[in-house]
Amino acid sequence: MVSIEDVRTIALALPGAEESVSGHTGEAAWRLRSGQFAWLRGPSATDLRQLSELGREWPAGPVLAVRVADLEEKEALLAAEPDVLFTIPHFDGYPGLLVRLDGIERDRLEEIVTDAWLVRAPAKVAKEWLEARGWG
Protein backbone atom coordinates (compact mmCIF):
# COMPACT_ATOMS: atom_id res chain seq x y z
CA MET A 1 0.00 0.00 0.00
CA VAL A 2 1.15 3.52 -0.76
CA SER A 3 0.18 6.84 0.74
CA ILE A 4 -0.71 10.22 -0.64
CA GLU A 5 2.74 11.33 0.58
CA ASP A 6 4.28 8.68 -1.70
CA VAL A 7 2.32 10.11 -4.64
CA ARG A 8 3.46 13.62 -3.71
CA THR A 9 7.12 12.57 -3.47
CA ILE A 10 7.03 10.73 -6.81
CA ALA A 11 5.18 13.49 -8.67
CA LEU A 12 7.21 16.42 -7.35
CA ALA A 13 10.48 14.69 -8.25
CA LEU A 14 9.57 15.04 -11.94
CA PRO A 15 10.84 18.13 -13.81
CA GLY A 16 8.42 21.02 -13.83
CA ALA A 17 5.82 19.28 -11.70
CA GLU A 18 3.87 21.40 -9.26
CA GLU A 19 1.24 20.56 -6.71
CA SER A 20 -2.05 22.39 -6.90
CA VAL A 21 -5.63 21.90 -5.84
CA SER A 22 -7.98 20.34 -8.35
CA GLY A 23 -10.70 22.79 -9.28
CA HIS A 24 -13.26 19.99 -9.49
CA THR A 25 -12.61 18.20 -6.23
CA GLY A 26 -10.57 20.51 -4.04
CA GLU A 27 -8.04 17.72 -3.56
CA ALA A 28 -4.32 17.59 -4.36
CA ALA A 29 -3.34 17.49 -8.01
CA TRP A 30 0.02 17.40 -9.80
CA ARG A 31 0.47 19.29 -13.00
CA LEU A 32 2.70 20.86 -15.59
CA ARG A 33 1.86 23.99 -17.54
CA SER A 34 0.24 21.70 -20.11
CA GLY A 35 -2.20 20.27 -17.58
CA GLN A 36 -2.74 17.79 -14.79
CA PHE A 37 -1.09 14.41 -14.98
CA ALA A 38 -2.22 13.00 -11.62
CA TRP A 39 -4.86 14.01 -9.09
CA LEU A 40 -6.64 12.59 -6.10
CA ARG A 41 -10.18 11.64 -7.02
CA GLY A 42 -13.07 10.93 -4.75
CA PRO A 43 -16.47 9.90 -6.06
CA SER A 44 -19.18 12.37 -6.93
CA ALA A 45 -22.83 11.57 -6.28
CA THR A 46 -23.18 10.89 -10.01
CA ASP A 47 -20.21 8.49 -9.93
CA LEU A 48 -21.76 6.56 -7.04
CA ARG A 49 -25.16 6.37 -8.74
CA GLN A 50 -23.67 5.21 -12.05
CA LEU A 51 -21.47 2.62 -10.38
CA SER A 52 -24.45 1.33 -8.40
CA GLU A 53 -26.42 0.98 -11.64
CA LEU A 54 -23.53 -1.11 -12.99
CA GLY A 55 -23.44 -3.26 -9.84
CA ARG A 56 -20.08 -1.81 -8.79
CA GLU A 57 -18.84 0.22 -5.85
CA TRP A 58 -16.25 2.92 -5.32
CA PRO A 59 -13.24 1.47 -3.45
CA ALA A 60 -12.88 2.29 0.24
CA GLY A 61 -9.33 3.71 0.16
CA PRO A 62 -7.76 6.72 -1.57
CA VAL A 63 -7.90 6.86 -5.36
CA LEU A 64 -5.52 8.58 -7.76
CA ALA A 65 -6.54 9.57 -11.28
CA VAL A 66 -3.80 9.63 -13.94
CA ARG A 67 -3.50 10.51 -17.60
CA VAL A 68 -2.49 7.84 -20.08
CA ALA A 69 -1.29 8.22 -23.66
CA ASP A 70 -4.51 7.12 -25.36
CA LEU A 71 -7.59 4.93 -25.07
CA GLU A 72 -5.73 1.84 -26.31
CA GLU A 73 -3.17 2.15 -23.52
CA LYS A 74 -5.99 2.70 -21.04
CA GLU A 75 -7.77 -0.49 -22.09
CA ALA A 76 -4.53 -2.51 -22.03
CA LEU A 77 -3.67 -1.32 -18.52
CA LEU A 78 -7.18 -1.96 -17.22
CA ALA A 79 -7.10 -5.50 -18.63
CA ALA A 80 -3.64 -6.20 -17.21
CA GLU A 81 -4.20 -4.86 -13.69
CA PRO A 82 -7.91 -5.01 -12.78
CA ASP A 83 -7.14 -5.36 -9.06
CA VAL A 84 -5.58 -1.90 -8.79
CA LEU A 85 -6.69 0.01 -11.90
CA PHE A 86 -10.26 0.86 -12.79
CA THR A 87 -12.43 3.34 -14.62
CA ILE A 88 -15.83 4.93 -14.23
CA PRO A 89 -18.43 6.16 -16.72
CA HIS A 90 -17.21 9.75 -16.21
CA PHE A 91 -13.90 8.65 -17.80
CA ASP A 92 -15.51 7.01 -20.86
CA GLY A 93 -13.71 8.27 -23.96
CA TYR A 94 -11.06 10.00 -21.82
CA PRO A 95 -7.42 8.87 -21.70
CA GLY A 96 -7.29 8.49 -17.95
CA LEU A 97 -7.77 5.82 -15.36
CA LEU A 98 -8.04 5.40 -11.62
CA VAL A 99 -5.56 3.77 -9.26
CA ARG A 100 -6.45 2.22 -5.90
CA LEU A 101 -3.61 3.41 -3.68
CA ASP A 102 -4.31 0.72 -1.09
CA GLY A 103 -3.67 -2.02 -3.62
CA ILE A 104 -0.57 -0.93 -5.53
CA GLU A 105 3.13 -1.27 -4.80
CA ARG A 106 5.24 1.89 -4.69
CA ASP A 107 7.46 0.86 -7.62
CA ARG A 108 4.43 0.30 -9.85
CA LEU A 109 2.88 3.58 -8.73
CA GLU A 110 6.10 5.36 -9.65
CA GLU A 111 5.91 3.87 -13.17
CA ILE A 112 2.28 4.92 -13.58
CA VAL A 113 2.82 8.48 -12.33
CA THR A 114 5.98 8.86 -14.43
CA ASP A 115 4.15 7.63 -17.53
CA ALA A 116 1.36 10.13 -16.82
CA TRP A 117 3.97 12.90 -16.49
CA LEU A 118 5.55 11.84 -19.81
CA VAL A 119 2.15 12.23 -21.51
CA ARG A 120 2.00 15.88 -20.42
CA ALA A 121 5.69 16.84 -20.42
CA PRO A 122 7.08 18.97 -23.25
CA ALA A 123 8.79 16.68 -25.78
CA LYS A 124 12.25 18.19 -25.19
CA VAL A 125 11.99 17.87 -21.39
CA ALA A 126 10.72 14.29 -21.63
CA LYS A 127 13.47 13.33 -24.08
CA GLU A 128 16.21 14.83 -21.90
CA TRP A 129 14.79 13.17 -18.79
CA LEU A 130 14.62 9.77 -20.49
CA GLU A 131 18.12 10.12 -21.96
CA ALA A 132 19.56 11.03 -18.55
CA ARG A 133 18.32 7.65 -17.33
CA GLY A 134 19.58 5.75 -20.36
CA TRP A 135 16.03 5.15 -21.65
CA GLY A 136 16.05 7.59 -24.57
FIROLO-550452 format. One line per field, with one value per residue (C-alpha): z, x, y; chain; residue number from 1; residue in three letters. Coordinates in nm, 3 decimals. Example, Ala and Ser with C-alpha at 12.3 -4.5 7.8 and 13.67 -1.06 7.14 Angstrom:
# residues 2
Z (0.780,0.714)
X (1.230,1.367)
Y (-0.450,-0.106)
kolba (A,A)
torro (1,2)
lomar (ALA,SER)
END
This chain:
# residues 136
Z (0.000,-0.076,0.074,-0.064,0.058,-0.170,-0.464,-0.371,-0.347,-0.681,-0.867,-0.735,-0.825,-1.194,-1.381,-1.383,-1.170,-0.926,-0.671,-0.690,-0.584,-0.835,-0.928,-0.949,-0.623,-0.404,-0.356,-0.436,-0.801,-0.980,-1.300,-1.559,-1.754,-2.011,-1.758,-1.479,-1.498,-1.162,-0.909,-0.610,-0.702,-0.475,-0.606,-0.693,-0.628,-1.001,-0.993,-0.704,-0.874,-1.205,-1.038,-0.840,-1.164,-1.299,-0.984,-0.879,-0.585,-0.532,-0.345,0.024,0.016,-0.157,-0.536,-0.776,-1.128,-1.394,-1.760,-2.008,-2.366,-2.536,-2.507,-2.631,-2.352,-2.104,-2.209,-2.203,-1.852,-1.722,-1.863,-1.721,-1.369,-1.278,-0.906,-0.879,-1.190,-1.279,-1.462,-1.423,-1.672,-1.621,-1.780,-2.086,-2.396,-2.182,-2.170,-1.795,-1.536,-1.162,-0.926,-0.590,-0.368,-0.109,-0.362,-0.553,-0.480,-0.469,-0.762,-0.985,-0.873,-0.965,-1.317,-1.358,-1.233,-1.443,-1.753,-1.682,-1.649,-1.981,-2.151,-2.042,-2.042,-2.325,-2.578,-2.519,-2.139,-2.163,-2.408,-2.190,-1.879,-2.049,-2.196,-1.855,-1.733,-2.036,-2.165,-2.457)
X (0.000,0.115,0.018,-0.071,0.274,0.428,0.232,0.346,0.712,0.703,0.518,0.721,1.048,0.957,1.084,0.842,0.582,0.387,0.124,-0.205,-0.563,-0.798,-1.070,-1.326,-1.261,-1.057,-0.804,-0.432,-0.334,0.002,0.047,0.270,0.186,0.024,-0.220,-0.274,-0.109,-0.222,-0.486,-0.664,-1.018,-1.307,-1.647,-1.918,-2.283,-2.318,-2.021,-2.176,-2.516,-2.367,-2.147,-2.445,-2.642,-2.353,-2.344,-2.008,-1.884,-1.625,-1.324,-1.288,-0.933,-0.776,-0.790,-0.552,-0.654,-0.380,-0.350,-0.249,-0.129,-0.451,-0.759,-0.573,-0.317,-0.599,-0.777,-0.453,-0.367,-0.718,-0.710,-0.364,-0.420,-0.791,-0.714,-0.558,-0.669,-1.026,-1.243,-1.583,-1.843,-1.721,-1.390,-1.551,-1.371,-1.106,-0.742,-0.729,-0.777,-0.804,-0.556,-0.645,-0.361,-0.431,-0.367,-0.057,0.313,0.524,0.746,0.443,0.288,0.610,0.591,0.228,0.282,0.598,0.415,0.136,0.397,0.555,0.215,0.200,0.569,0.708,0.879,1.225,1.199,1.072,1.347,1.621,1.479,1.462,1.812,1.956,1.832,1.958,1.603,1.605)
Y (0.000,0.352,0.684,1.022,1.133,0.868,1.011,1.362,1.257,1.073,1.349,1.642,1.469,1.504,1.813,2.102,1.928,2.140,2.056,2.239,2.190,2.034,2.279,1.999,1.820,2.051,1.772,1.759,1.749,1.740,1.929,2.086,2.399,2.170,2.027,1.779,1.441,1.300,1.401,1.259,1.164,1.093,0.990,1.237,1.157,1.089,0.849,0.656,0.637,0.521,0.262,0.133,0.098,-0.111,-0.326,-0.181,0.022,0.292,0.147,0.229,0.371,0.672,0.686,0.858,0.957,0.963,1.051,0.784,0.822,0.712,0.493,0.184,0.215,0.270,-0.049,-0.251,-0.132,-0.196,-0.550,-0.620,-0.486,-0.501,-0.536,-0.190,0.001,0.086,0.334,0.493,0.616,0.975,0.865,0.701,0.827,1.000,0.887,0.849,0.582,0.540,0.377,0.222,0.341,0.072,-0.202,-0.093,-0.127,0.189,0.086,0.030,0.358,0.536,0.387,0.492,0.848,0.886,0.763,1.013,1.290,1.184,1.223,1.588,1.684,1.897,1.668,1.819,1.787,1.429,1.333,1.483,1.317,0.977,1.012,1.103,0.765,0.575,0.515,0.759)
kolba (A,A,A,A,A,A,A,A,A,A,A,A,A,A,A,A,A,A,A,A,A,A,A,A,A,A,A,A,A,A,A,A,A,A,A,A,A,A,A,A,A,A,A,A,A,A,A,A,A,A,A,A,A,A,A,A,A,A,A,A,A,A,A,A,A,A,A,A,A,A,A,A,A,A,A,A,A,A,A,A,A,A,A,A,A,A,A,A,A,A,A,A,A,A,A,A,A,A,A,A,A,A,A,A,A,A,A,A,A,A,A,A,A,A,A,A,A,A,A,A,A,A,A,A,A,A,A,A,A,A,A,A,A,A,A,A)
torro (1,2,3,4,5,6,7,8,9,10,11,12,13,14,15,16,17,18,19,20,21,22,23,24,25,26,27,28,29,30,31,32,33,34,35,36,37,38,39,40,41,42,43,44,45,46,47,48,49,50,51,52,53,54,55,56,57,58,59,60,61,62,63,64,65,66,67,68,69,70,71,72,73,74,75,76,77,78,79,80,81,82,83,84,85,86,87,88,89,90,91,92,93,94,95,96,97,98,99,100,101,102,103,104,105,106,107,108,109,110,111,112,113,114,115,116,117,118,119,120,121,122,123,124,125,126,127,128,129,130,131,132,133,134,135,136)
lomar (MET,VAL,SER,ILE,GLU,ASP,VAL,ARG,THR,ILE,ALA,LEU,ALA,LEU,PRO,GLY,ALA,GLU,GLU,SER,VAL,SER,GLY,HIS,THR,GLY,GLU,ALA,ALA,TRP,ARG,LEU,ARG,SER,GLY,GLN,PHE,ALA,TRP,LEU,ARG,GLY,PRO,SER,ALA,THR,ASP,LEU,ARG,GLN,LEU,SER,GLU,LEU,GLY,ARG,GLU,TRP,PRO,ALA,GLY,PRO,VAL,LEU,ALA,VAL,ARG,VAL,ALA,ASP,LEU,GLU,GLU,LYS,GLU,ALA,LEU,LEU,ALA,ALA,GLU,PRO,ASP,VAL,LEU,PHE,THR,ILE,PRO,HIS,PHE,ASP,GLY,TYR,PRO,GLY,LEU,LEU,VAL,ARG,LEU,ASP,GLY,ILE,GLU,ARG,ASP,ARG,LEU,GLU,GLU,ILE,VAL,THR,ASP,ALA,TRP,LEU,VAL,ARG,ALA,PRO,ALA,LYS,VAL,ALA,LYS,GLU,TRP,LEU,GLU,ALA,ARG,GLY,TRP,GLY)
END
